[in-house]
Amino acid sequence: MDKSDPLRDRIHEVLQEVGGMNGTDDRAALLTGWVVVTEWIDEDGETWLSKSHSASVSHWAANGMHHEALYGDWPSADEEN
């Protein structure tokens, strides 16, 4: 089964390119998978969320990554600096 998807491929390329924004700028790192949540608004002001993930991430793994993002033990803003 071919999992190629030009739009997801473009997202993957951009994420790999901006990886330095997320602490990978001082070492070589290869992006292996990702999930993304986006917020949209239409001309009437109605908003909604959508989500997607790379072809390399299974549905259950994407759910786990979302859960970790929401409930994981992340450093506080003071610890990041």
N, C-alpha and C positions, 0 to 999 in steps of 0.2 A: 504494500500500500504506500503510495507516494504522499508524504505529509507536507510537501512544499506548498507554501502560501506566500506569494510575493509581499503582501502587506505585513504579515508577521515577520518575514525575513528582514524587511526594512526596519521594523521596531527593534529586532534583535541587533542589527548593525548599529543603530543609534545608541542603544543601551551599552553595547560593547565600547563604543567610542567615548561615551561620557562616564565610563566606569570610574575614572579618577575622582569624580565628584563624590564617590561613595567609599573612599578609603583605599582604592586599588592603584592610585597613581604612583606609589613608590615601589611597586612590584609588578611583575608580569602576571596577568590573570586572564583567564578565558571564561567568558560568560557561558554557562552551561544550561541555564533555564531561567525563566522569569514569569511573574504574574503582574498584572496591572489592573488597577481600578480607576475608572475615569468618571468624572461628573460632567453632565451635559445640561444645557439650557436651551429651550426653543424660543421662538419669537414671542410667545405668550407668557414667558417667564416660568414655564413648568420645567422642573429639574428632575433628573434621574441619574442613576449610576449604571455603569456597565462594567463587565470584567472580561479579561481574556488572559491567555497564557501561551507560552511557547509550545511548539509541537513536541518538544522533548520532555515536557512536564505532563504527567498524567492528570486526569481530573481529580483523583484523590490527593495527589501531591500538591496540586494547585490549592485545593481547600486547606491543606495543612500549612502551606506557605501563608495564606491569608490569615489563618488562625494565629500563627506565630507573629505576624505583623501586628495584629490587634492585641494579643495577650502575652507576648513574649517579654522576657526580662531585658528591656532596652536601656541603655545608659541615659541618665538624665541629661538635660541640656548643658549643665555645668560640667559633667564628665566628658562630654564630647570635645570641649575646648582644651 
